[in-house]
Amino acid sequence: MVVYDISKRSTFDNIDKWISELKNSGDEDVFILIVGNKCDLEEQREITQEEAGKKAEMFKCAFIETSAMQAVNIEKAFNILVENVSKKYINKDNNSGKNIDDVKGDAIVLNKNDNNKENDVSNGTNKKKKCCKN
């Protein structure tokens, strides 16, 4: 999930970098959902839905706009992500006979970095990444 703020052009301009990094450090066919957040700030909008949609098409990604403040499309965004990741996992392990129910309890590593265990969600720590404030 790559999230930008619809009212801040700089956050949208960073999408190319983030998607490239995801594709370079993960599976080539990683599912990416571009999320334009703060759609409740329509009067402050700097990125149109059309512009974001074109970028999603360019990268062959899914796209949705949300508002965390007003709870618009939040559940839908996560459902899209979970459905597509689940399909990929099931398809990948289809030959082994695994079912999604067989993987309960498996940790999903969002940002694996052997030199920085703070970024590995499987180690059970609740530490924030260095990029986060307080």
C-alpha positions in Angstrom: 0.0 0.0 0.0 1.5 3.3 -1.1 -0.3 6.3 0.4 -0.2 9.9 -0.6 -2.0 13.0 0.6 -4.3 14.4 -2.1 -3.6 17.9 -0.7 0.2 17.7 -0.9 1.8 17.4 -4.4 5.2 16.3 -2.8 3.7 13.2 -1.4 2.3 12.2 -4.8 5.6 12.9 -6.5 7.3 10.3 -4.3 5.0 7.5 -5.5 7.4 6.6 -8.4 10.3 6.1 -5.9 8.2 4.0 -3.5 6.8 1.8 -6.2 10.2 1.3 -7.8 11.6 0.3 -4.4 8.8 -2.1 -3.8 9.3 -3.8 -7.1 13.1 -3.9 -6.8 13.1 -5.3 -3.3 10.1 -7.6 -3.4 8.5 -9.9 -5.9 8.2 -8.6 -9.4 4.5 -9.2 -9.4 3.9 -7.6 -5.9 0.3 -6.3 -5.6 0.4 -2.5 -5.0 -2.5 -0.4 -4.0 -2.1 3.4 -4.4 -4.2 5.2 -1.8 -5.0 8.9 -2.1 -5.8 9.9 1.5 -7.7 12.9 2.8 -10.3 13.0 0.1 -12.4 14.9 2.6 -10.1 17.9 1.8 -11.6 18.5 -1.7 -11.1 22.2 -1.5 -7.3 21.7 -0.9 -6.9 19.0 -3.6 -3.7 19.2 -5.6 -3.9 15.8 -7.3 -7.0 14.9 -9.3 -8.4 11.4 -9.3 -7.7 11.2 -13.1 -4.0 12.0 -12.6 -3.7 9.4 -9.8 -5.6 6.9 -11.9 -3.2 7.4 -14.9 -0.3 6.8 -12.6 -1.9 3.6 -11.3 -2.4 2.4 -14.9 1.2 3.3 -15.7 2.5 1.1 -12.9 -0.3 -1.5 -13.3 -1.4 -0.9 -9.7 -4.8 -0.6 -8.1 -6.0 2.9 -6.9 -8.5 4.1 -4.4 -9.2 7.4 -2.5 -9.8 7.4 1.2 -10.4 9.6 4.2 -9.1 8.4 7.5 -10.8 11.4 9.2 -14.2 10.5 7.9 -13.7 6.7 7.5 -14.3 6.8 3.8 -13.1 3.7 1.9 -10.7 2.6 4.6 -12.2 -0.8 5.1 -12.6 -1.2 1.3 -8.9 -0.4 0.8 -7.8 -3.0 3.2 -10.2 -5.5 1.8 -8.8 -5.0 -1.7 -5.3 -5.4 -0.3 -6.1 -8.6 1.7 -8.1 -10.2 -1.2 -5.3 -9.6 -3.7 -2.5 -10.7 -1.4 -4.5 -13.8 -0.4 -5.1 -14.7 -4.0 -1.4 -14.4 -4.8 -0.4 -16.5 -1.7 -2.9 -19.2 -2.6 -1.9 -19.2 -6.3 1.8 -19.3 -5.3 1.3 -22.3 -3.0 -1.4 -24.0 -5.0 0.9 -26.8 -6.1 1.8 -27.6 -2.5 -1.8 -28.0 -1.5 -1.7 -25.2 1.0 -4.9 -23.4 1.9 -5.0 -19.9 3.3 -6.3 -21.4 6.6 -3.1 -23.5 6.9 -1.0 -20.4 7.3 -2.6 -18.9 10.4 0.0 -17.5 12.7 2.6 -17.0 10.0 4.3 -13.6 10.4 4.1 -11.3 7.4 7.3 -9.3 7.1 6.5 -5.9 5.7 10.0 -4.5 5.5 12.6 -7.1 6.1 16.0 -5.7 6.8 18.4 -8.1 8.5 20.5 -5.3 9.8 17.6 -3.4 11.4 15.3 -5.7 13.4 13.0 -2.7 14.2 11.5 -3.0 10.7 10.8 -6.7 11.0 7.2 -7.2 12.4 7.9 -10.9 13.0 10.2 -10.1 16.0 7.3 -9.0 18.1 8.6 -5.5 19.0 6.4 -2.5 18.9 9.2 0.0 18.2 8.5 2.7 15.7 10.7 3.0 12.6 13.3 5.7 12.5 11.2 7.7 10.0 8.3 8.0 12.5 7.9 10.8 15.0 7.5 10.1 18.7 
